[in-house]
Amino acid sequence: MKKYILASGIISILTVSCTKSTTKTEKVENPDGSVTTTTTTVTQDGVNIMDTSKVAKVKQDVDAKVDKAGDKIDEAAQKTKKNLDQAGKDIKKGAQEIGKDVKDAAEKGAAKVEEGAKKLKEDLKK
């Protein structure tokens, strides 16, 4: 039991002593002559090395890519909507033309039936 307590104590001491935090300061001169100072905190431990500036940059890159993908989806949706509207108009126009054709065909058919009925009536009178 003493060995386990001693081992856990050593591990915790090593873990705490291996953790290190440093601060980086970068100064950039802007075209207008002003100076921009960027401070970045870097935390290091025995297992992980984490640079907050890299994490922030990756987050910005991901956000930019997500925004770009969203814009592309919006554009595709607008094009699809436009195409569907045009297809609906084409279908409506085609249906109107078909309706006229059917009406014309029905009129011609009715005229032929009337002619046939007249001829039959004349034949029956003879």
C-alpha positions as a Markdown table, in Angstrom:
| # | Residue | x | y | z |
|---|---|---|---|---|
| 1 | Met | 0.0 | 0.0 | 0.0 |
| 2 | Lys | 2.9 | 2.3 | 0.8 |
| 3 | Lys | 4.3 | 1.7 | -2.6 |
| 4 | Tyr | 1.1 | 2.9 | -4.3 |
| 5 | Ile | 0.9 | 6.0 | -2.2 |
| 6 | Leu | 4.6 | 6.8 | -2.9 |
| 7 | Ala | 4.2 | 6.1 | -6.6 |
| 8 | Ser | 1.2 | 8.3 | -6.9 |
| 9 | Gly | 3.0 | 11.1 | -5.0 |
| 10 | Ile | 6.0 | 10.9 | -7.3 |
| 11 | Ile | 3.8 | 11.0 | -10.4 |
| 12 | Ser | 1.8 | 14.0 | -9.2 |
| 13 | Ile | 5.1 | 15.9 | -8.3 |
| 14 | Leu | 6.5 | 15.1 | -11.8 |
| 15 | Thr | 3.3 | 16.2 | -13.5 |
| 16 | Val | 3.2 | 19.5 | -11.6 |
| 17 | Ser | 6.9 | 20.2 | -12.1 |
| 18 | Cys | 6.8 | 19.4 | -15.9 |
| 19 | Thr | 4.1 | 22.0 | -16.5 |
| 20 | Lys | 5.6 | 25.2 | -17.9 |
| 21 | Ser | 3.9 | 28.4 | -19.2 |
| 22 | Thr | 5.6 | 31.0 | -21.3 |
| 23 | Thr | 4.4 | 34.3 | -22.8 |
| 24 | Lys | 5.4 | 35.4 | -26.3 |
| 25 | Thr | 5.1 | 39.1 | -27.3 |
| 26 | Glu | 5.3 | 40.1 | -30.9 |
| 27 | Lys | 5.4 | 43.7 | -32.1 |
| 28 | Val | 4.4 | 44.5 | -35.7 |
| 29 | Glu | 4.7 | 48.0 | -37.3 |
| 30 | Asn | 1.7 | 48.9 | -39.3 |
| 31 | Pro | 1.9 | 50.9 | -42.6 |
| 32 | Asp | 0.6 | 54.0 | -40.8 |
| 33 | Gly | 3.5 | 53.9 | -38.4 |
| 34 | Ser | 1.6 | 52.6 | -35.4 |
| 35 | Val | 2.8 | 49.5 | -33.6 |
| 36 | Thr | 0.6 | 46.5 | -32.8 |
| 37 | Thr | 1.6 | 44.2 | -29.9 |
| 38 | Thr | 0.4 | 40.6 | -29.8 |
| 39 | Thr | 0.8 | 38.6 | -26.6 |
| 40 | Thr | 0.5 | 34.8 | -26.8 |
| 41 | Thr | 0.6 | 32.4 | -23.8 |
| 42 | Val | 2.1 | 29.0 | -24.5 |
| 43 | Thr | 1.4 | 26.2 | -22.0 |
| 44 | Gln | 3.6 | 23.2 | -22.1 |
| 45 | Asp | 3.6 | 20.0 | -20.0 |
| 46 | Gly | 5.3 | 16.7 | -20.2 |
| 47 | Val | 2.8 | 15.3 | -22.6 |
| 48 | Asn | 1.0 | 18.1 | -24.4 |
| 49 | Ile | 2.3 | 21.3 | -26.0 |
| 50 | Met | -0.4 | 23.8 | -26.6 |
| 51 | Asp | 0.0 | 27.1 | -28.4 |
| 52 | Thr | -3.0 | 29.4 | -28.1 |
| 53 | Ser | -2.1 | 31.4 | -31.1 |
| 54 | Lys | -2.2 | 28.3 | -33.3 |
| 55 | Val | -5.5 | 27.3 | -31.8 |
| 56 | Ala | -6.9 | 30.7 | -32.5 |
| 57 | Lys | -5.6 | 30.7 | -36.1 |
| 58 | Val | -7.1 | 27.2 | -36.7 |
| 59 | Lys | -10.4 | 28.4 | -35.3 |
| 60 | Gln | -10.4 | 31.4 | -37.6 |
| 61 | Asp | -9.5 | 29.2 | -40.6 |
| 62 | Val | -12.4 | 26.9 | -39.8 |
| 63 | Asp | -14.8 | 29.8 | -39.3 |
| 64 | Ala | -13.8 | 31.2 | -42.7 |
| 65 | Lys | -14.2 | 27.9 | -44.4 |
| 66 | Val | -17.6 | 27.3 | -42.8 |
| 67 | Asp | -18.7 | 30.8 | -43.9 |
| 68 | Lys | -17.5 | 30.1 | -47.5 |
| 69 | Ala | -19.3 | 26.8 | -47.5 |
| 70 | Gly | -22.5 | 28.5 | -46.3 |
| 71 | Asp | -22.2 | 31.1 | -49.1 |
| 72 | Lys | -21.8 | 28.3 | -51.6 |
| 73 | Ile | -24.9 | 26.5 | -50.2 |
| 74 | Asp | -26.9 | 29.8 | -50.4 |
| 75 | Glu | -25.8 | 30.4 | -54.0 |
| 76 | Ala | -26.8 | 26.8 | -55.0 |
| 77 | Ala | -30.2 | 27.2 | -53.2 |
| 78 | Gln | -30.8 | 30.4 | -55.1 |
| 79 | Lys | -29.9 | 28.8 | -58.5 |
| 80 | Thr | -32.1 | 25.8 | -57.7 |
| 81 | Lys | -35.0 | 28.1 | -56.7 |
| 82 | Lys | -34.6 | 30.0 | -60.0 |
| 83 | Asn | -34.5 | 26.8 | -62.0 |
| 84 | Leu | -37.6 | 25.4 | -60.3 |
| 85 | Asp | -39.5 | 28.7 | -60.8 |
| 86 | Gln | -38.6 | 28.5 | -64.5 |
| 87 | Ala | -39.6 | 24.8 | -64.7 |
| 88 | Gly | -42.9 | 25.6 | -63.1 |
| 89 | Lys | -43.6 | 28.4 | -65.6 |
| 90 | Asp | -42.6 | 26.0 | -68.5 |
| 91 | Ile | -45.0 | 23.3 | -67.2 |
| 92 | Lys | -47.8 | 25.8 | -66.8 |
| 93 | Lys | -47.3 | 27.1 | -70.4 |
| 94 | Gly | -47.1 | 23.5 | -71.7 |
| 95 | Ala | -50.3 | 22.6 | -69.9 |
| 96 | Gln | -52.1 | 25.6 | -71.4 |
| 97 | Glu | -51.0 | 24.6 | -74.9 |
| 98 | Ile | -52.1 | 21.0 | -74.3 |
| 99 | Gly | -55.4 | 22.3 | -73.1 |
| 100 | Lys | -55.9 | 24.3 | -76.3 |
| 101 | Asp | -54.9 | 21.3 | -78.4 |
| 102 | Val | -57.3 | 19.1 | -76.5 |
| 103 | Lys | -60.1 | 21.7 | -77.0 |
| 104 | Asp | -59.3 | 22.0 | -80.7 |
| 105 | Ala | -59.3 | 18.2 | -81.1 |
| 106 | Ala | -62.6 | 17.9 | -79.2 |
| 107 | Glu | -64.2 | 20.5 | -81.5 |
| 108 | Lys | -63.0 | 18.7 | -84.6 |
| 109 | Gly | -64.2 | 15.4 | -83.3 |
| 110 | Ala | -67.6 | 16.9 | -82.4 |
| 111 | Ala | -67.8 | 18.4 | -85.9 |
| 112 | Lys | -67.1 | 15.0 | -87.5 |
| 113 | Val | -69.7 | 13.3 | -85.3 |
| 114 | Glu | -72.2 | 15.9 | -86.3 |
| 115 | Glu | -71.4 | 15.4 | -90.0 |
| 116 | Gly | -71.7 | 11.6 | -89.5 |
| 117 | Ala | -75.0 | 12.1 | -87.8 |
| 118 | Lys | -76.3 | 14.3 | -90.7 |
| 119 | Lys | -75.2 | 11.7 | -93.3 |
| 120 | Leu | -76.8 | 8.9 | -91.3 |
| 121 | Lys | -80.0 | 10.9 | -91.0 |
| 122 | Glu | -80.0 | 11.6 | -94.8 |
| 123 | Asp | -79.3 | 7.9 | -95.5 |
| 124 | Leu | -82.2 | 6.9 | -93.3 |
| 125 | Lys | -84.5 | 9.3 | -95.1 |
| 126 | Lys | -83.7 | 7.6 | -98.5 |
